[in-house]
Amino acid sequence: MDNSETLKILKETIDKLKITKENLREMRKTNKTFPRQTNTRILDAFQSFAQFDRAPIWMMRQAGRYLPEFKEIMKNRDFFDACQDPFIAAEITLQPIKQFEIDAAIIFSDILTLPKAMGMEIIMDKEKGPVIKNKLETIDDINRIKSPDPESLEHVYDALYLTRQALQGKQTLIGFCGAPFTVFSYMVEGETSKMFLKTKKWLYQYTQETRKVLDLIAKESAKYLINQVKEGGAQVIQIFDSFAGQIPSIDYKEFVIPSLRILLEEFKQECPTTPLIMFAKDQNGVEVILTFLKMYLGETPLVDGFQLDSNVSDEVLIKIIESDRTIQGNLEPGVLYGTQQILKKRVSQMIEKLQTTRRYIVNLSHGLTPDHEVEKVRLFIQESIRQSKLFKVREILE
């Protein structure tokens, strides 16, 4: 295999299972057996009465440019080429697992993987980030959006399968997608934006057409997530609505949540027992959270957990806890730039506030960035584990 020298972490797994580029897909489709799950902390966090020694922990963007080994493997590699090579994607996914004592791996991919398969021409600009070359500019452009060729997303399921095998049950595997509104915003803006004026123009001026696109993205996203679970072996799903806070909550409820309901219902119809975490960034107000909490498919909640921002109110926390849903978060990543003293203090405050519920997963309030230091990330993890165990001991003694 051309990547043999690059696959430092994955090599043991592919040698043991005799996986090659040529037989990977057939092996995935014919052998869905995975190693026994020995670390169940993440999965147990979705159960109110499961025993636990500490809160589980992982970090958004934990596989990324702050890691020297990530920079090394991405030398002379295009971002989307790396995503589309299941061996490279799995290796990158495993890098933070090798570095840190964390409880989950989130597959190395991108929220624009699906729209790319739906006909969007996307490049990764070193300065701007993702740029869509054929963005939606007129209503007629909607006709260019297509349902993906199933083959175009198989590499994601291959990467998930490889990663799940390599994890050996020692971590939980998380799959994900972008929420319809965030994906739509990229489609019309062409890149990330400060004001999202084009998105708002479409939303308020071409409301019916926007709903049509949002619903289409929702349906395709549901299929994509279902396959991540059933074909790839993902054990938990997270939906990223990174741009949710760019519109008022009243408009988010009216225009965006209906498409999310479609996505959530179709996913839960096929994967009712797979935990699903919703991350509606900057939409952690009580009205939006209550709307999600009221969503059910029969007796099955459509949202099992909430990734929360660092400024979430006590009222919202109480509502989530009373509804027996899981909380994930929520340390401001900027704290990792600070001194050890301030980092330890903020971690302690986070644990004291959020670990009052059994259903808690330690995370940041959004992703790690390229200029975070590896040792500060390590300190965050170590201190979170230490503080969580201390909190647990005090709880027992009381």
C-alpha positions as CSV (number, residue, x, y, z in Angstrom):
1,M,0.0,0.0,0.0
2,D,1.3,3.5,-1.0
3,N,0.5,4.8,2.5
4,S,2.3,2.1,4.4
5,E,5.0,4.4,5.9
6,T,2.4,7.1,6.7
7,L,0.0,4.8,8.6
8,K,1.9,4.6,11.9
9,I,-1.1,4.0,14.2
10,L,-3.3,2.2,11.8
11,K,-0.6,-0.2,10.6
12,E,-1.1,-2.8,13.3
13,T,-4.9,-3.1,12.5
14,I,-4.5,-3.4,8.8
15,D,-1.7,-6.0,9.1
16,K,-3.7,-8.0,11.7
17,L,-6.9,-8.0,9.6
18,K,-5.1,-8.2,6.3
19,I,-6.9,-5.1,5.1
20,T,-5.8,-3.6,1.8
21,K,-7.0,-0.8,-0.4
22,E,-8.5,-3.4,-2.7
23,N,-10.4,-5.5,-0.2
24,L,-11.5,-2.9,2.4
25,R,-14.9,-2.2,1.0
26,E,-15.8,-5.8,0.5
27,M,-14.6,-6.6,4.0
28,R,-16.7,-3.8,5.4
29,K,-19.8,-4.9,3.6
30,T,-19.5,-8.6,4.5
31,N,-18.0,-8.4,8.0
32,K,-19.8,-6.1,10.5
33,T,-18.1,-7.7,13.5
34,F,-16.3,-5.2,15.8
35,P,-14.1,-5.7,18.9
36,R,-16.0,-5.8,22.2
37,Q,-16.6,-2.4,23.7
38,T,-14.5,-2.2,26.9
39,N,-14.7,1.6,27.4
40,T,-18.4,2.5,27.7
41,R,-18.1,5.9,29.4
42,I,-19.5,7.8,26.5
43,L,-22.4,5.4,25.8
44,D,-23.1,5.2,29.6
45,A,-23.5,9.0,29.7
46,F,-26.8,8.6,27.8
47,Q,-28.1,6.3,30.6
48,S,-29.3,7.9,33.8
49,F,-28.4,5.1,36.1
50,A,-25.2,3.6,34.7
51,Q,-22.3,3.3,37.1
52,F,-19.3,5.5,36.3
53,D,-15.9,6.4,37.7
54,R,-15.7,9.8,36.0
55,A,-17.2,11.9,33.3
56,P,-16.1,10.9,29.8
57,I,-14.2,13.4,27.7
58,W,-13.4,14.2,24.1
59,M,-12.9,17.5,22.2
60,M,-14.3,18.9,19.0
61,R,-11.6,19.2,16.3
62,Q,-9.4,17.0,18.4
63,A,-7.8,15.7,15.2
64,G,-6.4,18.9,13.7
65,R,-3.7,21.3,12.9
66,Y,-2.5,21.9,16.5
67,L,-1.0,18.3,16.4
68,P,2.5,18.1,14.9
69,E,1.7,14.6,13.5
70,F,-1.4,16.1,11.7
71,K,0.8,18.7,10.1
72,E,3.3,16.0,9.1
73,I,0.7,13.7,7.4
74,M,-1.0,16.7,5.6
75,K,2.3,17.9,4.0
76,N,1.6,18.1,0.3
77,R,-1.9,16.7,0.8
78,D,-5.1,18.4,-0.2
79,F,-7.6,18.5,2.6
80,F,-10.5,16.8,0.8
81,D,-8.1,14.3,-0.8
82,A,-7.2,13.3,2.8
83,C,-10.9,13.0,3.7
84,Q,-11.5,10.8,0.7
85,D,-8.7,8.4,1.5
86,P,-10.2,6.1,4.2
87,F,-6.8,5.0,5.4
88,I,-5.5,8.6,5.8
89,A,-8.8,9.7,7.4
90,A,-8.7,6.9,9.9
91,E,-5.0,7.5,10.7
92,I,-5.8,11.2,11.4
93,T,-8.8,10.2,13.5
94,L,-6.6,8.0,15.7
95,Q,-3.8,10.6,16.2
96,P,-5.4,12.3,19.3
97,I,-6.3,8.9,20.7
98,K,-2.6,8.0,20.7
99,Q,-1.8,11.4,22.3
100,F,-4.4,11.7,25.1
101,E,-6.6,9.8,27.5
102,I,-9.9,10.5,25.8
103,D,-13.0,8.4,25.5
104,A,-14.1,9.0,21.9
105,A,-12.8,9.4,18.4
106,I,-14.7,11.6,16.0
107,I,-14.1,10.6,12.3
108,F,-11.9,13.0,10.4
109,S,-14.1,14.4,7.7
110,D,-15.9,17.7,7.1
111,I,-19.5,19.1,7.2
112,L,-19.1,19.9,3.5
113,T,-18.5,16.3,2.5
114,L,-22.2,15.8,1.8
115,P,-22.8,19.0,-0.2
116,K,-19.7,18.1,-2.2
117,A,-21.4,14.9,-3.1
118,M,-24.5,16.8,-4.0
119,G,-22.8,18.8,-6.7
120,M,-21.1,21.6,-4.9
121,E,-17.5,22.3,-6.2
122,I,-15.5,22.9,-3.1
123,I,-11.9,23.7,-2.5
124,M,-10.0,24.3,0.7
125,D,-8.3,27.7,0.6
126,K,-5.4,28.0,3.0
127,E,-6.5,31.5,4.0
128,K,-10.3,31.4,3.7
129,G,-11.0,27.8,4.5
130,P,-13.7,26.0,2.4
131,V,-14.8,27.9,-0.7
132,I,-17.7,26.8,-3.0
133,K,-16.9,27.7,-6.6
134,N,-20.5,27.1,-7.9
135,K,-22.5,28.7,-5.0
136,L,-26.3,29.2,-5.3
137,E,-26.8,32.7,-6.7
138,T,-30.3,32.5,-8.2
139,I,-33.4,30.4,-7.6
140,D,-32.7,28.5,-10.8
141,D,-29.4,27.3,-9.3
142,I,-31.4,25.1,-6.9
143,N,-31.9,22.7,-9.9
144,R,-28.1,22.0,-9.8
145,I,-28.4,20.3,-6.4
146,K,-28.7,16.6,-6.8
147,S,-29.0,13.5,-4.6
148,P,-25.5,12.0,-4.1
149,D,-24.3,9.0,-6.0
150,P,-24.1,6.5,-3.2
151,E,-20.6,5.6,-4.3
152,S,-19.4,9.2,-3.6
153,L,-19.8,8.7,0.2
154,E,-18.5,5.2,0.6
155,H,-15.1,6.4,1.6
156,V,-16.6,7.9,4.8
157,Y,-18.1,4.5,5.8
158,D,-14.8,2.8,4.9
159,A,-12.9,5.3,7.2
160,L,-15.4,4.7,10.0
161,Y,-15.1,1.0,9.7
162,L,-11.3,1.1,9.8
163,T,-11.3,3.4,12.8
164,R,-13.8,1.3,14.7
165,Q,-11.6,-1.8,14.2
166,A,-8.5,0.1,15.2
167,L,-10.1,1.5,18.4
168,Q,-10.4,-2.1,19.8
169,G,-13.4,-1.0,21.9
170,K,-11.2,1.3,23.9
171,Q,-13.0,4.5,22.7
172,T,-16.5,5.2,21.3
173,L,-16.7,6.2,17.6
174,I,-18.6,9.4,16.7
175,G,-20.0,10.2,13.2
176,F,-21.4,13.5,12.2
177,C,-22.9,15.8,9.6
178,G,-23.5,19.5,9.1
179,A,-27.1,20.7,9.9
180,P,-29.2,21.8,6.9
181,F,-29.0,25.5,7.8
182,T,-25.2,25.6,8.1
183,V,-24.8,23.6,4.9
184,F,-27.3,25.8,3.1
185,S,-25.4,28.9,4.3
186,Y,-22.2,27.6,2.8
187,M,-24.1,26.9,-0.4
188,V,-25.3,30.5,-0.8
189,E,-22.4,32.4,0.8
190,G,-19.7,30.3,-1.0
191,E,-17.5,30.6,2.1
192,T,-17.8,31.5,5.8
193,S,-19.2,35.0,6.4
194,K,-19.3,37.7,9.0
195,M,-22.8,39.0,8.3
196,F,-24.4,36.1,6.4
197,L,-26.3,38.6,4.3
198,K,-26.9,36.3,1.3
199,T,-28.2,33.6,3.7
200,K,-30.6,36.1,5.2
201,K,-31.7,37.3,1.8
202,W,-32.6,33.8,0.7
203,L,-34.3,33.0,4.1
204,Y,-36.5,36.1,4.1
205,Q,-37.0,36.8,0.4
206,Y,-37.0,33.3,-1.1
207,T,-38.6,31.5,1.9
208,Q,-40.3,28.7,0.1
209,E,-37.3,28.0,-2.1
210,T,-35.1,28.0,1.0
211,R,-37.4,25.6,2.8
212,K,-37.2,23.3,-0.3
213,V,-33.4,23.2,-0.2
214,L,-33.3,22.8,3.6
215,D,-35.6,19.9,3.4
216,L,-33.6,18.2,0.6
217,I,-30.4,18.6,2.6
218,A,-32.2,17.2,5.7
219,K,-33.3,14.1,3.9
220,E,-29.9,13.4,2.4
221,S,-28.2,14.1,5.7
222,A,-30.5,11.5,7.4
223,K,-29.5,8.9,4.8
224,Y,-25.8,9.8,5.3
225,L,-26.0,9.5,9.1
226,I,-27.9,6.2,8.9
227,N,-25.2,4.8,6.7
228,Q,-22.5,6.1,9.0
229,V,-24.1,3.9,11.7
230,K,-25.2,0.9,9.7
231,E,-22.4,0.7,7.1
232,G,-19.5,2.3,9.0
233,G,-20.1,1.4,12.6
234,A,-20.5,4.9,14.2
235,Q,-21.8,4.5,17.7
236,V,-22.9,8.1,18.4
237,I,-23.9,10.9,16.0
238,Q,-23.4,14.7,16.4
239,I,-25.1,17.3,14.2
240,F,-23.2,20.5,13.8
241,D,-25.2,23.7,13.2
242,S,-22.2,26.0,13.3
243,F,-24.1,29.0,12.0
244,A,-27.3,28.6,14.0
245,G,-26.7,31.8,15.9
246,Q,-26.6,34.0,12.8
247,I,-30.4,34.4,12.9
248,P,-32.8,35.2,15.8
249,S,-34.2,32.3,17.8
250,I,-37.7,33.1,16.5
251,D,-36.5,32.6,12.9
252,Y,-34.5,29.5,13.8
253,K,-37.6,27.9,15.3
254,E,-39.8,28.9,12.3
255,F,-37.5,28.3,9.3
256,V,-34.8,25.9,10.5
257,I,-36.1,23.5,13.0
258,P,-38.8,22.0,10.6
259,S,-36.0,20.7,8.4
260,L,-34.0,19.5,11.4
261,R,-37.2,17.6,12.5
262,I,-37.2,15.8,9.2
263,L,-33.5,14.8,9.6
264,L,-34.0,13.7,13.2
265,E,-37.2,11.7,12.5
266,E,-35.8,9.9,9.5
267,F,-32.6,9.1,11.4
268,K,-34.3,7.8,14.5
269,Q,-36.7,5.7,12.5
270,E,-33.7,3.7,11.3
271,C,-31.4,4.1,14.3
272,P,-33.6,4.6,17.4
273,T,-31.0,3.4,19.9
274,T,-28.0,5.4,18.5
275,P,-27.4,8.5,20.7
276,L,-27.7,11.8,18.8
277,I,-26.1,15.0,20.1
278,M,-27.4,18.4,18.7
279,F,-25.0,21.3,18.5
280,A,-26.9,24.5,17.6
281,K,-24.1,27.0,18.2
282,D,-25.3,30.2,19.9
283,Q,-28.9,28.9,20.0
284,N,-28.9,27.7,23.6
285,G,-31.8,29.8,24.7
286,V,-34.7,28.2,26.6
287,E,-37.2,28.5,23.7
288,V,-35.0,26.6,21.2
289,I,-33.9,24.0,23.7
290,L,-37.5,23.4,24.8
291,T,-38.5,22.9,21.2
292,F,-35.9,20.2,20.8
293,L,-36.8,18.6,24.1
294,K,-40.4,18.3,23.0
295,M,-39.5,16.4,19.8
296,Y,-40.3,12.7,19.9
297,L,-40.8,9.8,17.5
298,G,-43.4,7.8,19.5
299,E,-41.7,7.5,22.9
300,T,-38.2,8.0,21.4
301,P,-36.6,11.4,22.0
302,L,-35.2,12.8,18.7
303,V,-32.3,14.5,20.5
304,D,-30.5,12.5,23.2
305,G,-27.9,15.2,24.1
306,F,-26.9,18.8,23.7
307,Q,-23.5,20.2,23.0
308,L,-23.7,23.5,24.9
309,D,-22.0,26.9,24.6
310,S,-19.9,28.3,27.4
311,N,-22.6,30.9,28.3
312,V,-25.6,28.6,28.7
313,S,-28.0,29.7,31.4
314,D,-28.9,27.7,34.5
315,E,-32.5,27.7,33.4
316,V,-31.6,25.8,30.2
317,L,-29.3,23.3,32.1
318,I,-32.2,22.6,34.5
319,K,-34.6,21.9,31.7
320,I,-32.2,19.5,30.0
321,I,-31.4,17.7,33.3
322,E,-35.1,17.4,34.2
323,S,-35.8,15.9,30.8
324,D,-33.1,13.2,31.3
325,R,-31.0,14.3,28.3
326,T,-27.2,14.4,28.2
327,I,-25.2,17.6,28.5
328,Q,-21.9,18.0,26.6
329,G,-19.4,20.8,26.9
330,N,-18.7,23.5,27.7
331,L,-15.3,25.1,28.4
332,E,-14.4,28.1,26.3
333,P,-11.4,27.0,24.2
334,G,-9.7,30.3,24.7
335,V,-9.1,29.3,28.3
336,L,-6.5,26.8,26.9
337,Y,-4.4,29.9,26.0
338,G,-4.2,30.9,29.6
339,T,-2.1,30.0,32.6
340,Q,-2.3,26.7,34.3
341,Q,-4.0,28.4,37.3
342,I,-6.9,29.9,35.2
343,L,-7.3,26.6,33.2
344,K,-7.6,24.5,36.4
345,K,-10.0,27.0,37.9
346,R,-12.3,27.1,34.9
347,V,-12.2,23.3,34.6
348,S,-13.1,23.0,38.3
349,Q,-16.0,25.4,37.9
350,M,-17.3,23.6,34.8
351,I,-17.2,20.2,36.6
352,E,-18.9,21.6,39.7
353,K,-21.7,23.0,37.6
354,L,-22.3,20.3,35.0
355,Q,-21.4,17.0,36.7
356,T,-24.4,17.4,38.9
357,T,-26.1,15.2,36.3
358,R,-24.9,11.7,35.6
359,R,-25.5,12.4,31.9
360,Y,-22.5,14.6,31.3
361,I,-19.7,14.5,28.7
362,V,-16.7,16.9,29.1
363,N,-15.9,18.9,26.0
364,L,-15.2,22.4,24.9
365,S,-17.8,24.9,23.8
366,H,-16.5,24.8,20.2
367,G,-13.4,23.3,18.4
368,L,-9.7,23.4,19.0
369,T,-7.7,25.8,16.8
370,P,-4.3,25.4,15.1
371,D,-2.6,27.7,17.6
372,H,-3.6,25.6,20.7
373,E,-0.6,24.0,22.4
374,V,-0.5,20.2,22.8
375,E,0.5,20.4,26.4
376,K,-2.3,22.8,27.3
377,V,-4.7,20.4,25.6
378,R,-3.2,17.6,27.7
379,L,-3.6,19.6,30.9
380,F,-7.2,20.3,30.1
381,I,-7.9,16.6,29.7
382,Q,-5.8,15.6,32.8
383,E,-7.4,18.2,34.9
384,S,-10.9,17.4,33.7
385,I,-10.4,13.7,34.7
386,R,-8.9,14.6,38.0
387,Q,-11.7,17.1,38.9
388,S,-14.4,14.7,37.7
389,K,-13.0,11.9,40.0
390,L,-12.8,14.3,42.9
391,F,-16.4,15.4,42.4
392,K,-17.5,11.8,42.3
393,V,-15.7,11.0,45.5
394,R,-17.2,14.0,47.3
395,E,-20.6,12.9,46.0
396,I,-20.2,9.4,47.5
397,L,-19.0,10.8,50.8
398,E,-21.9,13.2,51.1
